[in-house]
Amino acid sequence: MPTSPSSSAQAARRAVADRLREIRQDAGLSAKEVADHTGWYKSKVSRLENAVTPPSDDDIRAWCRACGADGLAADLVAASRTADGMYIEWRRLQRTGLRRLQESYVPLFQRTRVFRIYCSNVVPGLLQTDGYARALLGSIAAFREAPDDVSDAVAARLERSRVIHEGNHRFALLVEEAALRHRVGDAATMAGQLGHLLSVMSLPAVSLGVIPFTAERRMWMIETFSVYDEEQAQVELLTAQVNVTAPSEVHQYLKAFREFSKLAVYGAEARALITAAIDALD
């Protein structure tokens, strides 16, 4: 069973806070003395040590300087930045629009050899058509009140999706049958999207499974997630993107993917479910 998808970030932030406390204690200083040396209120020292407030790079450097441990600052800054990158609010990622976010995935996609993607609610981004992506990203931009660069974002999403046809990559994708039935855009848009799924299923690098409504659930539906090789998982929450790198947690997502794979149907059976979804649009 996967743990809370933000637990990696919480644990990493806690580890940074604990390290700050250890550095202070090793220096033989009280919280008040650190506050005096840095010119902060004592309450700030407490918030940093208890992971209530994430430290800035300058906070860490000032802390280490106050404790006579300047040599530890660089590693701690790196650890803090890693923790900060694990849980990133969508409003932060999308504050300049959606295009740059789409483009930011390109290096990750290029170096990944095996993609494992589970989608419970929408068609995977790598398989989206222009019309479907336009309707979906348009609704996301409106909901999150992001700058309207949907056309550019769609172009960037389709460009990054070319990875399916290029290089030495393999794609294992699983969708809940509900994702075939949730109407994103109008009926024509959905028909085009579902027809595209039928065509990409024939690509040698792509394995597309559909988990039927009728599957006897041994694994419950969870949030959409992707696992890149066996090194990193990304989880999509309503408010944030969670990057999971702790091996034990990546393992949990790989285990979940294996369980979902057992529930899915492939080949002719998957095509039948997709075709039925197209017929239901009439």
Contacts in CASP RR format, 6 or more apart in sequence:
PFRMAT RR
TARGET T0000
AUTHOR 0000-0000-0000
METHOD contacts of the structure
MODEL  1
MPTSPSSSAQAARRAVADRLREIRQDAGLSAKEVADHTGWYKSKVSRLEN
AVTPPSDDDIRAWCRACGADGLAADLVAASRTADGMYIEWRRLQRTGLRR
LQESYVPLFQRTRVFRIYCSNVVPGLLQTDGYARALLGSIAAFREAPDDV
SDAVAARLERSRVIHEGNHRFALLVEEAALRHRVGDAATMAGQLGHLLSV
MSLPAVSLGVIPFTAERRMWMIETFSVYDEEQAQVELLTAQVNVTAPSEV
HQYLKAFREFSKLAVYGAEARALITAAIDALD
1 252 0 8 1.000
1 256 0 8 1.000
2 222 0 8 1.000
2 249 0 8 1.000
2 252 0 8 1.000
2 253 0 8 1.000
2 256 0 8 1.000
3 249 0 8 1.000
3 252 0 8 1.000
4 10 0 8 1.000
5 223 0 8 1.000
5 225 0 8 1.000
5 235 0 8 1.000
5 237 0 8 1.000
5 242 0 8 1.000
5 244 0 8 1.000
6 86 0 8 1.000
6 87 0 8 1.000
6 237 0 8 1.000
6 240 0 8 1.000
6 242 0 8 1.000
7 249 0 8 1.000
8 86 0 8 1.000
8 242 0 8 1.000
8 243 0 8 1.000
8 244 0 8 1.000
8 245 0 8 1.000
8 246 0 8 1.000
8 249 0 8 1.000
9 83 0 8 1.000
9 85 0 8 1.000
9 86 0 8 1.000
9 87 0 8 1.000
9 242 0 8 1.000
9 243 0 8 1.000
10 51 0 8 1.000
10 87 0 8 1.000
11 246 0 8 1.000
12 79 0 8 1.000
12 82 0 8 1.000
12 83 0 8 1.000
12 86 0 8 1.000
13 51 0 8 1.000
13 54 0 8 1.000
13 83 0 8 1.000
13 84 0 8 1.000
14 51 0 8 1.000
15 79 0 8 1.000
15 83 0 8 1.000
16 51 0 8 1.000
16 54 0 8 1.000
16 55 0 8 1.000
16 76 0 8 1.000
16 79 0 8 1.000
16 80 0 8 1.000
16 83 0 8 1.000
17 48 0 8 1.000
17 49 0 8 1.000
17 50 0 8 1.000
17 51 0 8 1.000
19 76 0 8 1.000
19 79 0 8 1.000
20 48 0 8 1.000
20 49 0 8 1.000
20 55 0 8 1.000
20 60 0 8 1.000
20 63 0 8 1.000
20 76 0 8 1.000
21 49 0 8 1.000
23 63 0 8 1.000
23 64 0 8 1.000
23 67 0 8 1.000
23 69 0 8 1.000
23 72 0 8 1.000
23 76 0 8 1.000
24 30 0 8 1.000
24 31 0 8 1.000
24 34 0 8 1.000
24 49 0 8 1.000
24 63 0 8 1.000
24 67 0 8 1.000
26 67 0 8 1.000
26 69 0 8 1.000
27 66 0 8 1.000
27 67 0 8 1.000
27 68 0 8 1.000
27 69 0 8 1.000
29 37 0 8 1.000
29 66 0 8 1.000
29 67 0 8 1.000
31 42 0 8 1.000
31 45 0 8 1.000
31 46 0 8 1.000
31 49 0 8 1.000
32 42 0 8 1.000
32 45 0 8 1.000
33 66 0 8 1.000
34 40 0 8 1.000
34 45 0 8 1.000
34 63 0 8 1.000
34 66 0 8 1.000
34 67 0 8 1.000
35 41 0 8 1.000
35 42 0 8 1.000
35 44 0 8 1.000
35 45 0 8 1.000
37 65 0 8 1.000
37 66 0 8 1.000
38 45 0 8 1.000
38 62 0 8 1.000
38 63 0 8 1.000
38 66 0 8 1.000
44 53 0 8 1.000
46 52 0 8 1.000
47 53 0 8 1.000
48 55 0 8 1.000
48 59 0 8 1.000
48 63 0 8 1.000
54 80 0 8 1.000
54 83 0 8 1.000
54 84 0 8 1.000
55 63 0 8 1.000
55 80 0 8 1.000
57 77 0 8 1.000
57 80 0 8 1.000
57 81 0 8 1.000
60 73 0 8 1.000
60 76 0 8 1.000
60 77 0 8 1.000
60 80 0 8 1.000
61 70 0 8 1.000
61 73 0 8 1.000
61 77 0 8 1.000
64 70 0 8 1.000
64 71 0 8 1.000
64 72 0 8 1.000
64 73 0 8 1.000
64 76 0 8 1.000
65 73 0 8 1.000
82 245 0 8 1.000
85 243 0 8 1.000
86 242 0 8 1.000
86 243 0 8 1.000
86 244 0 8 1.000
86 245 0 8 1.000
87 240 0 8 1.000
87 241 0 8 1.000
87 242 0 8 1.000
87 243 0 8 1.000
88 240 0 8 1.000
88 241 0 8 1.000
88 243 0 8 1.000
89 239 0 8 1.000
89 240 0 8 1.000
90 144 0 8 1.000
90 239 0 8 1.000
90 240 0 8 1.000
90 241 0 8 1.000
91 144 0 8 1.000
91 146 0 8 1.000
91 239 0 8 1.000
93 101 0 8 1.000
93 241 0 8 1.000
94 101 0 8 1.000
94 141 0 8 1.000
94 144 0 8 1.000
94 146 0 8 1.000
95 146 0 8 1.000
95 147 0 8 1.000
96 147 0 8 1.000
97 141 0 8 1.000
97 146 0 8 1.000
97 147 0 8 1.000
97 148 0 8 1.000
97 149 0 8 1.000
97 153 0 8 1.000
98 137 0 8 1.000
98 140 0 8 1.000
98 141 0 8 1.000
98 146 0 8 1.000
98 149 0 8 1.000
98 150 0 8 1.000
98 152 0 8 1.000
98 153 0 8 1.000
99 149 0 8 1.000
99 152 0 8 1.000
99 153 0 8 1.000
99 155 0 8 1.000
99 156 0 8 1.000
101 153 0 8 1.000
102 153 0 8 1.000
102 156 0 8 1.000
102 157 0 8 1.000
102 160 0 8 1.000
103 156 0 8 1.000
103 160 0 8 1.000
105 160 0 8 1.000
106 160 0 8 1.000
108 228 0 8 1.000
108 232 0 8 1.000
109 115 0 8 1.000
109 160 0 8 1.000
109 163 0 8 1.000
109 169 0 8 1.000
110 163 0 8 1.000
112 169 0 8 1.000
112 228 0 8 1.000
112 229 0 8 1.000
113 168 0 8 1.000
113 169 0 8 1.000
113 170 0 8 1.000
113 229 0 8 1.000
114 169 0 8 1.000
114 170 0 8 1.000
114 172 0 8 1.000
114 228 0 8 1.000
114 229 0 8 1.000
114 230 0 8 1.000
115 126 0 8 1.000
115 169 0 8 1.000
115 170 0 8 1.000
115 171 0 8 1.000
115 172 0 8 1.000
115 173 0 8 1.000
115 226 0 8 1.000
115 227 0 8 1.000
115 228 0 8 1.000
116 172 0 8 1.000
116 226 0 8 1.000
116 227 0 8 1.000
116 254 0 8 1.000
116 257 0 8 1.000
117 124 0 8 1.000
117 126 0 8 1.000
117 171 0 8 1.000
117 172 0 8 1.000
117 173 0 8 1.000
117 174 0 8 1.000
117 224 0 8 1.000
117 225 0 8 1.000
117 226 0 8 1.000
117 227 0 8 1.000
118 173 0 8 1.000
118 174 0 8 1.000
118 175 0 8 1.000
118 222 0 8 1.000
118 224 0 8 1.000
118 225 0 8 1.000
118 226 0 8 1.000
118 256 0 8 1.000
118 257 0 8 1.000
118 260 0 8 1.000
119 173 0 8 1.000
119 174 0 8 1.000
119 175 0 8 1.000
119 176 0 8 1.000
119 179 0 8 1.000
119 224 0 8 1.000
120 175 0 8 1.000
120 176 0 8 1.000
120 178 0 8 1.000
120 179 0 8 1.000
120 221 0 8 1.000
120 222 0 8 1.000
120 223 0 8 1.000
120 224 0 8 1.000
121 176 0 8 1.000
121 178 0 8 1.000
121 179 0 8 1.000
121 182 0 8 1.000
121 224 0 8 1.000
122 136 0 8 1.000
122 179 0 8 1.000
122 182 0 8 1.000
122 184 0 8 1.000
122 224 0 8 1.000
123 132 0 8 1.000
123 175 0 8 1.000
123 179 0 8 1.000
123 180 0 8 1.000
123 184 0 8 1.000
123 193 0 8 1.000
123 197 0 8 1.000
124 173 0 8 1.000
124 175 0 8 1.000
125 133 0 8 1.000
125 157 0 8 1.000
125 161 0 8 1.000
126 160 0 8 1.000
126 161 0 8 1.000
126 163 0 8 1.000
126 164 0 8 1.000
126 171 0 8 1.000
126 173 0 8 1.000
127 161 0 8 1.000
127 164 0 8 1.000
127 173 0 8 1.000
127 196 0 8 1.000
127 197 0 8 1.000
127 200 0 8 1.000
127 208 0 8 1.000
128 136 0 8 1.000
128 157 0 8 1.000
128 158 0 8 1.000
128 161 0 8 1.000
128 193 0 8 1.000
129 189 0 8 1.000
129 192 0 8 1.000
129 193 0 8 1.000
129 196 0 8 1.000
130 154 0 8 1.000
130 158 0 8 1.000
131 154 0 8 1.000
131 185 0 8 1.000
131 189 0 8 1.000
131 192 0 8 1.000
131 193 0 8 1.000
132 184 0 8 1.000
132 185 0 8 1.000
132 189 0 8 1.000
132 190 0 8 1.000
132 192 0 8 1.000
132 193 0 8 1.000
133 153 0 8 1.000
133 154 0 8 1.000
133 157 0 8 1.000
133 158 0 8 1.000
134 150 0 8 1.000
134 151 0 8 1.000
134 154 0 8 1.000
135 184 0 8 1.000
135 185 0 8 1.000
135 189 0 8 1.000
136 184 0 8 1.000
137 150 0 8 1.000
137 153 0 8 1.000
137 154 0 8 1.000
137 157 0 8 1.000
138 150 0 8 1.000
139 184 0 8 1.000
140 146 0 8 1.000
141 147 0 8 1.000
141 148 0 8 1.000
141 149 0 8 1.000
141 150 0 8 1.000
141 153 0 8 1.000
163 169 0 8 1.000
164 171 0 8 1.000
164 200 0 8 1.000
164 203 0 8 1.000
164 205 0 8 1.000
164 206 0 8 1.000
165 203 0 8 1.000
169 205 0 8 1.000
170 205 0 8 1.000
170 207 0 8 1.000
171 205 0 8 1.000
171 206 0 8 1.000
171 207 0 8 1.000
172 207 0 8 1.000
172 257 0 8 1.000
172 261 0 8 1.000
173 206 0 8 1.000
173 207 0 8 1.000
173 208 0 8 1.000
173 209 0 8 1.000
174 208 0 8 1.000
174 209 0 8 1.000
174 210 0 8 1.000
174 211 0 8 1.000
174 257 0 8 1.000
174 260 0 8 1.000
174 261 0 8 1.000
174 264 0 8 1.000
175 208 0 8 1.000
175 209 0 8 1.000
175 210 0 8 1.000
175 211 0 8 1.000
176 210 0 8 1.000
176 211 0 8 1.000
176 221 0 8 1.000
177 210 0 8 1.000
177 211 0 8 1.000
177 212 0 8 1.000
177 213 0 8 1.000
177 273 0 8 1.000
177 277 0 8 1.000
178 213 0 8 1.000
178 221 0 8 1.000
180 194 0 8 1.000
180 197 0 8 1.000
180 210 0 8 1.000
180 273 0 8 1.000
180 274 0 8 1.000
180 277 0 8 1.000
181 277 0 8 1.000
181 280 0 8 1.000
183 190 0 8 1.000
183 281 0 8 1.000
184 190 0 8 1.000
184 193 0 8 1.000
187 281 0 8 1.000
190 277 0 8 1.000
190 278 0 8 1.000
190 281 0 8 1.000
191 278 0 8 1.000
191 281 0 8 1.000
194 274 0 8 1.000
194 277 0 8 1.000
194 278 0 8 1.000
195 274 0 8 1.000
195 278 0 8 1.000
197 208 0 8 1.000
197 274 0 8 1.000
198 271 0 8 1.000
198 274 0 8 1.000
198 275 0 8 1.000
200 206 0 8 1.000
200 208 0 8 1.000
201 208 0 8 1.000
201 267 0 8 1.000
201 270 0 8 1.000
201 271 0 8 1.000
207 266 0 8 1.000
208 266 0 8 1.000
208 270 0 8 1.000
209 261 0 8 1.000
209 264 0 8 1.000
209 265 0 8 1.000
209 266 0 8 1.000
209 267 0 8 1.000
209 270 0 8 1.000
210 264 0 8 1.000
210 265 0 8 1.000
210 266 0 8 1.000
210 269 0 8 1.000
210 270 0 8 1.000
210 273 0 8 1.000
210 274 0 8 1.000
211 260 0 8 1.000
211 263 0 8 1.000
211 264 0 8 1.000
211 265 0 8 1.000
212 263 0 8 1.000
212 265 0 8 1.000
212 273 0 8 1.000
215 263 0 8 1.000
215 264 0 8 1.000
216 263 0 8 1.000
217 263 0 8 1.000
218 259 0 8 1.000
218 262 0 8 1.000
218 263 0 8 1.000
219 256 0 8 1.000
219 259 0 8 1.000
219 260 0 8 1.000
219 262 0 8 1.000
219 263 0 8 1.000
222 256 0 8 1.000
223 235 0 8 1.000
223 236 0 8 1.000
223 237 0 8 1.000
224 235 0 8 1.000
224 236 0 8 1.000
225 233 0 8 1.000
225 234 0 8 1.000
225 235 0 8 1.000
225 236 0 8 1.000
225 253 0 8 1.000
225 256 0 8 1.000
226 233 0 8 1.000
226 234 0 8 1.000
227 233 0 8 1.000
227 250 0 8 1.000
227 253 0 8 1.000
227 254 0 8 1.000
227 257 0 8 1.000
228 234 0 8 1.000
230 250 0 8 1.000
230 254 0 8 1.000
231 245 0 8 1.000
231 250 0 8 1.000
232 243 0 8 1.000
232 244 0 8 1.000
232 245 0 8 1.000
232 250 0 8 1.000
233 243 0 8 1.000
233 244 0 8 1.000
233 245 0 8 1.000
233 249 0 8 1.000
233 250 0 8 1.000
233 253 0 8 1.000
234 241 0 8 1.000
234 242 0 8 1.000
234 243 0 8 1.000
234 244 0 8 1.000
235 241 0 8 1.000
235 242 0 8 1.000
235 244 0 8 1.000
235 253 0 8 1.000
236 242 0 8 1.000
244 250 0 8 1.000
244 253 0 8 1.000
264 270 0 8 1.000
265 273 0 8 1.000
END
